[in-house]
Amino acid sequence: MDYDEFAELYDDQYDVYRDDLHFYGKVTERQGRVLEVGAGTGRVTAFLARRGVDVVGLEPSARMIERGQARAAREGLNLTFVQGDVKTAQLHERFGMVIAPFNSLMHLYTPNEQLQALENLRAHLQPGGRFVFDLYVPRFGKMNTVRHEGETFHAPDGGRTDVFLVQRHDRVRQHITTEYHVDTTHPDGALTRRHFTLTQRYYTRFEVEWLLRFAGFESPRVTGSFQGGPLQKGSDVMVFDTRAL
């Protein structure tokens, strides 16, 4: 997934997302230097930095990093971003903790990519270092149908942007592909459309547990929300907390 063209829409959609912030703020306390995987435009990075966490954001998209740096300038923060792929990045240091918020690992599309990424993250952790991440529980809306899920954004000039989406499900590969049709009505009444495609590879709980063990991590603690509690049928997220062996 190339997020360079997607960066502006990403911020429009998710910059106000707060569900995970206090969770990651709490787990990173007194954990030493923290590596954040898939830092995006710095939503979590900035929150942690404001709390005094020494955090490095790893992000493959140059455009996302540019927006993260602009965020840092606006908020008077000193944020550190490194451009790189989670599978191959070599930061030449070991961290006390690695976090992968907001489904970052869902851009690993095959078992080989998943294992390569996890082994690389394991190599960037200090002995006994902690790895915490979340993934969404795979439940989807109606497939192959254009949907508007309430995402409407108003611009200062009076323009309006509506986000429509169509999802397609590849059950064999456990891929969900979302096609975004982003319609902007300008103040003069003109309509323009942008199109973006996002593919994610979803996981089941026990698949993740086996991957972690195979990559050199302990059996994880698994919860069904950012507030704790068991993973249940109605849970929206799976939160994993493990350590490097």
Contacts in CASP RR format, 6 or more apart in sequence:
PFRMAT RR
TARGET T0000
AUTHOR 0000-0000-0000
METHOD contacts of the structure
MODEL  1
MDYDEFAELYDDQYDVYRDDLHFYGKVTERQGRVLEVGAGTGRVTAFLAR
RGVDVVGLEPSARMIERGQARAAREGLNLTFVQGDVKTAQLHERFGMVIA
PFNSLMHLYTPNEQLQALENLRAHLQPGGRFVFDLYVPRFGKMNTVRHEG
ETFHAPDGGRTDVFLVQRHDRVRQHITTEYHVDTTHPDGALTRRHFTLTQ
RYYTRFEVEWLLRFAGFESPRVTGSFQGGPLQKGSDVMVFDTRAL
1 107 0 8 1.000
1 198 0 8 1.000
1 199 0 8 1.000
2 61 0 8 1.000
3 10 0 8 1.000
3 40 0 8 1.000
3 60 0 8 1.000
3 61 0 8 1.000
3 63 0 8 1.000
3 64 0 8 1.000
4 61 0 8 1.000
4 62 0 8 1.000
4 63 0 8 1.000
4 64 0 8 1.000
5 63 0 8 1.000
5 196 0 8 1.000
6 196 0 8 1.000
6 198 0 8 1.000
7 41 0 8 1.000
7 61 0 8 1.000
7 63 0 8 1.000
7 64 0 8 1.000
7 66 0 8 1.000
7 67 0 8 1.000
8 67 0 8 1.000
9 163 0 8 1.000
9 180 0 8 1.000
9 182 0 8 1.000
9 194 0 8 1.000
9 196 0 8 1.000
10 40 0 8 1.000
10 41 0 8 1.000
10 64 0 8 1.000
11 41 0 8 1.000
11 67 0 8 1.000
12 151 0 8 1.000
12 153 0 8 1.000
12 161 0 8 1.000
13 151 0 8 1.000
13 163 0 8 1.000
14 43 0 8 1.000
14 102 0 8 1.000
15 41 0 8 1.000
15 43 0 8 1.000
17 43 0 8 1.000
17 102 0 8 1.000
19 226 0 8 1.000
20 44 0 8 1.000
20 101 0 8 1.000
20 102 0 8 1.000
20 134 0 8 1.000
20 226 0 8 1.000
21 43 0 8 1.000
21 44 0 8 1.000
21 47 0 8 1.000
22 226 0 8 1.000
23 226 0 8 1.000
23 227 0 8 1.000
23 239 0 8 1.000
24 44 0 8 1.000
24 47 0 8 1.000
24 48 0 8 1.000
24 99 0 8 1.000
24 101 0 8 1.000
24 132 0 8 1.000
25 47 0 8 1.000
25 48 0 8 1.000
25 51 0 8 1.000
25 53 0 8 1.000
27 97 0 8 1.000
27 99 0 8 1.000
27 130 0 8 1.000
27 132 0 8 1.000
27 241 0 8 1.000
28 34 0 8 1.000
28 48 0 8 1.000
28 51 0 8 1.000
28 53 0 8 1.000
28 55 0 8 1.000
28 97 0 8 1.000
28 99 0 8 1.000
29 51 0 8 1.000
29 53 0 8 1.000
31 53 0 8 1.000
31 96 0 8 1.000
31 97 0 8 1.000
31 130 0 8 1.000
32 54 0 8 1.000
32 95 0 8 1.000
32 96 0 8 1.000
32 97 0 8 1.000
33 54 0 8 1.000
33 55 0 8 1.000
33 56 0 8 1.000
33 93 0 8 1.000
33 95 0 8 1.000
33 96 0 8 1.000
33 97 0 8 1.000
34 48 0 8 1.000
34 53 0 8 1.000
34 54 0 8 1.000
34 55 0 8 1.000
34 56 0 8 1.000
34 95 0 8 1.000
34 96 0 8 1.000
34 97 0 8 1.000
34 98 0 8 1.000
34 99 0 8 1.000
35 55 0 8 1.000
35 56 0 8 1.000
35 57 0 8 1.000
35 58 0 8 1.000
35 91 0 8 1.000
35 95 0 8 1.000
35 97 0 8 1.000
35 98 0 8 1.000
35 99 0 8 1.000
35 121 0 8 1.000
35 124 0 8 1.000
36 44 0 8 1.000
36 45 0 8 1.000
36 48 0 8 1.000
36 55 0 8 1.000
36 56 0 8 1.000
36 57 0 8 1.000
36 58 0 8 1.000
36 98 0 8 1.000
36 99 0 8 1.000
36 100 0 8 1.000
36 101 0 8 1.000
37 57 0 8 1.000
37 58 0 8 1.000
37 86 0 8 1.000
37 98 0 8 1.000
37 99 0 8 1.000
37 100 0 8 1.000
37 104 0 8 1.000
37 105 0 8 1.000
37 121 0 8 1.000
37 133 0 8 1.000
38 57 0 8 1.000
38 58 0 8 1.000
38 59 0 8 1.000
38 60 0 8 1.000
38 86 0 8 1.000
38 100 0 8 1.000
38 101 0 8 1.000
38 104 0 8 1.000
39 45 0 8 1.000
39 57 0 8 1.000
39 58 0 8 1.000
39 59 0 8 1.000
39 64 0 8 1.000
39 65 0 8 1.000
39 68 0 8 1.000
39 81 0 8 1.000
40 59 0 8 1.000
40 61 0 8 1.000
40 64 0 8 1.000
40 65 0 8 1.000
40 67 0 8 1.000
40 68 0 8 1.000
41 64 0 8 1.000
41 67 0 8 1.000
41 68 0 8 1.000
41 71 0 8 1.000
42 57 0 8 1.000
42 67 0 8 1.000
42 68 0 8 1.000
42 71 0 8 1.000
42 79 0 8 1.000
42 81 0 8 1.000
43 102 0 8 1.000
44 99 0 8 1.000
44 101 0 8 1.000
44 102 0 8 1.000
45 55 0 8 1.000
45 57 0 8 1.000
45 68 0 8 1.000
45 79 0 8 1.000
45 81 0 8 1.000
46 68 0 8 1.000
46 71 0 8 1.000
46 72 0 8 1.000
46 75 0 8 1.000
46 77 0 8 1.000
46 79 0 8 1.000
48 55 0 8 1.000
49 55 0 8 1.000
49 77 0 8 1.000
49 78 0 8 1.000
49 79 0 8 1.000
50 75 0 8 1.000
50 77 0 8 1.000
55 79 0 8 1.000
55 80 0 8 1.000
56 80 0 8 1.000
56 81 0 8 1.000
56 82 0 8 1.000
56 91 0 8 1.000
56 95 0 8 1.000
57 79 0 8 1.000
57 80 0 8 1.000
57 81 0 8 1.000
57 82 0 8 1.000
58 81 0 8 1.000
58 82 0 8 1.000
58 84 0 8 1.000
58 86 0 8 1.000
58 89 0 8 1.000
58 91 0 8 1.000
59 65 0 8 1.000
59 81 0 8 1.000
59 82 0 8 1.000
59 83 0 8 1.000
59 84 0 8 1.000
60 83 0 8 1.000
60 84 0 8 1.000
60 85 0 8 1.000
60 86 0 8 1.000
61 83 0 8 1.000
62 83 0 8 1.000
65 81 0 8 1.000
65 83 0 8 1.000
68 79 0 8 1.000
68 81 0 8 1.000
69 79 0 8 1.000
69 81 0 8 1.000
71 77 0 8 1.000
71 79 0 8 1.000
72 78 0 8 1.000
72 79 0 8 1.000
82 89 0 8 1.000
82 91 0 8 1.000
86 104 0 8 1.000
86 105 0 8 1.000
86 108 0 8 1.000
86 117 0 8 1.000
86 120 0 8 1.000
86 121 0 8 1.000
87 108 0 8 1.000
87 113 0 8 1.000
87 116 0 8 1.000
87 117 0 8 1.000
87 120 0 8 1.000
88 116 0 8 1.000
88 120 0 8 1.000
89 120 0 8 1.000
91 124 0 8 1.000
93 124 0 8 1.000
94 124 0 8 1.000
94 125 0 8 1.000
94 126 0 8 1.000
95 124 0 8 1.000
95 125 0 8 1.000
95 126 0 8 1.000
95 129 0 8 1.000
96 125 0 8 1.000
96 126 0 8 1.000
96 129 0 8 1.000
96 130 0 8 1.000
97 125 0 8 1.000
97 129 0 8 1.000
97 130 0 8 1.000
97 131 0 8 1.000
97 132 0 8 1.000
98 121 0 8 1.000
98 124 0 8 1.000
98 125 0 8 1.000
98 129 0 8 1.000
98 130 0 8 1.000
98 131 0 8 1.000
98 132 0 8 1.000
99 131 0 8 1.000
99 132 0 8 1.000
99 133 0 8 1.000
100 121 0 8 1.000
100 131 0 8 1.000
100 132 0 8 1.000
100 133 0 8 1.000
100 134 0 8 1.000
101 133 0 8 1.000
101 134 0 8 1.000
102 134 0 8 1.000
103 134 0 8 1.000
103 135 0 8 1.000
103 136 0 8 1.000
103 200 0 8 1.000
104 133 0 8 1.000
105 114 0 8 1.000
105 117 0 8 1.000
105 133 0 8 1.000
105 135 0 8 1.000
105 203 0 8 1.000
106 135 0 8 1.000
106 136 0 8 1.000
106 200 0 8 1.000
106 201 0 8 1.000
106 202 0 8 1.000
106 203 0 8 1.000
107 200 0 8 1.000
107 201 0 8 1.000
108 114 0 8 1.000
108 117 0 8 1.000
108 201 0 8 1.000
109 173 0 8 1.000
109 175 0 8 1.000
109 199 0 8 1.000
109 201 0 8 1.000
110 201 0 8 1.000
111 211 0 8 1.000
114 201 0 8 1.000
114 211 0 8 1.000
115 211 0 8 1.000
115 214 0 8 1.000
115 215 0 8 1.000
118 211 0 8 1.000
118 212 0 8 1.000
118 215 0 8 1.000
118 216 0 8 1.000
118 217 0 8 1.000
119 215 0 8 1.000
119 216 0 8 1.000
121 131 0 8 1.000
121 215 0 8 1.000
122 131 0 8 1.000
122 215 0 8 1.000
122 216 0 8 1.000
122 217 0 8 1.000
122 244 0 8 1.000
125 131 0 8 1.000
125 244 0 8 1.000
126 244 0 8 1.000
127 244 0 8 1.000
128 243 0 8 1.000
128 244 0 8 1.000
128 245 0 8 1.000
129 243 0 8 1.000
129 244 0 8 1.000
130 241 0 8 1.000
130 242 0 8 1.000
130 243 0 8 1.000
130 244 0 8 1.000
131 212 0 8 1.000
131 217 0 8 1.000
131 240 0 8 1.000
131 241 0 8 1.000
131 242 0 8 1.000
131 243 0 8 1.000
131 244 0 8 1.000
132 239 0 8 1.000
132 240 0 8 1.000
132 241 0 8 1.000
132 242 0 8 1.000
133 239 0 8 1.000
133 240 0 8 1.000
134 226 0 8 1.000
134 237 0 8 1.000
134 238 0 8 1.000
134 239 0 8 1.000
134 240 0 8 1.000
135 202 0 8 1.000
135 203 0 8 1.000
135 208 0 8 1.000
135 237 0 8 1.000
135 238 0 8 1.000
135 240 0 8 1.000
136 202 0 8 1.000
136 236 0 8 1.000
136 237 0 8 1.000
136 238 0 8 1.000
137 231 0 8 1.000
137 234 0 8 1.000
137 235 0 8 1.000
137 236 0 8 1.000
137 237 0 8 1.000
137 238 0 8 1.000
138 174 0 8 1.000
138 176 0 8 1.000
138 202 0 8 1.000
138 203 0 8 1.000
138 204 0 8 1.000
140 167 0 8 1.000
140 169 0 8 1.000
140 176 0 8 1.000
141 147 0 8 1.000
141 167 0 8 1.000
143 167 0 8 1.000
143 168 0 8 1.000
143 169 0 8 1.000
144 166 0 8 1.000
144 167 0 8 1.000
144 168 0 8 1.000
145 166 0 8 1.000
146 164 0 8 1.000
146 165 0 8 1.000
146 166 0 8 1.000
146 181 0 8 1.000
147 164 0 8 1.000
147 165 0 8 1.000
147 166 0 8 1.000
147 167 0 8 1.000
148 162 0 8 1.000
148 163 0 8 1.000
148 164 0 8 1.000
148 165 0 8 1.000
149 163 0 8 1.000
149 165 0 8 1.000
150 163 0 8 1.000
151 162 0 8 1.000
151 163 0 8 1.000
152 160 0 8 1.000
152 161 0 8 1.000
152 162 0 8 1.000
152 163 0 8 1.000
153 160 0 8 1.000
153 161 0 8 1.000
153 163 0 8 1.000
154 160 0 8 1.000
154 161 0 8 1.000
155 161 0 8 1.000
157 186 0 8 1.000
157 187 0 8 1.000
158 187 0 8 1.000
159 184 0 8 1.000
159 185 0 8 1.000
159 186 0 8 1.000
159 187 0 8 1.000
160 184 0 8 1.000
160 185 0 8 1.000
161 182 0 8 1.000
161 183 0 8 1.000
161 184 0 8 1.000
161 185 0 8 1.000
162 182 0 8 1.000
162 183 0 8 1.000
162 185 0 8 1.000
163 180 0 8 1.000
163 181 0 8 1.000
163 182 0 8 1.000
163 183 0 8 1.000
164 180 0 8 1.000
164 181 0 8 1.000
164 182 0 8 1.000
164 183 0 8 1.000
165 178 0 8 1.000
165 179 0 8 1.000
165 180 0 8 1.000
165 181 0 8 1.000
166 178 0 8 1.000
166 179 0 8 1.000
166 181 0 8 1.000
167 176 0 8 1.000
167 177 0 8 1.000
167 178 0 8 1.000
167 179 0 8 1.000
168 176 0 8 1.000
168 177 0 8 1.000
168 179 0 8 1.000
169 175 0 8 1.000
169 176 0 8 1.000
169 177 0 8 1.000
170 176 0 8 1.000
170 177 0 8 1.000
173 201 0 8 1.000
174 201 0 8 1.000
174 202 0 8 1.000
174 203 0 8 1.000
175 199 0 8 1.000
175 200 0 8 1.000
175 201 0 8 1.000
175 202 0 8 1.000
176 199 0 8 1.000
176 200 0 8 1.000
176 202 0 8 1.000
177 197 0 8 1.000
177 198 0 8 1.000
177 199 0 8 1.000
177 200 0 8 1.000
178 197 0 8 1.000
178 198 0 8 1.000
178 199 0 8 1.000
178 200 0 8 1.000
179 195 0 8 1.000
179 196 0 8 1.000
179 197 0 8 1.000
180 194 0 8 1.000
180 195 0 8 1.000
180 196 0 8 1.000
180 197 0 8 1.000
180 198 0 8 1.000
181 193 0 8 1.000
181 194 0 8 1.000
181 195 0 8 1.000
182 193 0 8 1.000
182 194 0 8 1.000
182 195 0 8 1.000
182 196 0 8 1.000
183 191 0 8 1.000
183 192 0 8 1.000
183 193 0 8 1.000
184 191 0 8 1.000
184 192 0 8 1.000
184 193 0 8 1.000
184 194 0 8 1.000
185 191 0 8 1.000
186 192 0 8 1.000
203 238 0 8 1.000
205 222 0 8 1.000
205 231 0 8 1.000
205 238 0 8 1.000
208 220 0 8 1.000
208 238 0 8 1.000
208 240 0 8 1.000
209 219 0 8 1.000
209 220 0 8 1.000
209 222 0 8 1.000
212 218 0 8 1.000
212 219 0 8 1.000
212 220 0 8 1.000
212 240 0 8 1.000
212 242 0 8 1.000
213 219 0 8 1.000
216 244 0 8 1.000
216 245 0 8 1.000
217 242 0 8 1.000
217 243 0 8 1.000
217 244 0 8 1.000
217 245 0 8 1.000
218 242 0 8 1.000
218 243 0 8 1.000
218 244 0 8 1.000
218 245 0 8 1.000
219 242 0 8 1.000
220 240 0 8 1.000
220 241 0 8 1.000
220 242 0 8 1.000
221 240 0 8 1.000
221 241 0 8 1.000
221 242 0 8 1.000
222 231 0 8 1.000
222 238 0 8 1.000
222 239 0 8 1.000
222 240 0 8 1.000
222 241 0 8 1.000
223 229 0 8 1.000
223 230 0 8 1.000
223 231 0 8 1.000
223 238 0 8 1.000
223 239 0 8 1.000
223 241 0 8 1.000
224 230 0 8 1.000
224 231 0 8 1.000
224 232 0 8 1.000
224 235 0 8 1.000
224 236 0 8 1.000
224 237 0 8 1.000
224 238 0 8 1.000
224 239 0 8 1.000
225 235 0 8 1.000
225 236 0 8 1.000
225 237 0 8 1.000
225 239 0 8 1.000
226 237 0 8 1.000
226 239 0 8 1.000
228 239 0 8 1.000
231 238 0 8 1.000
END
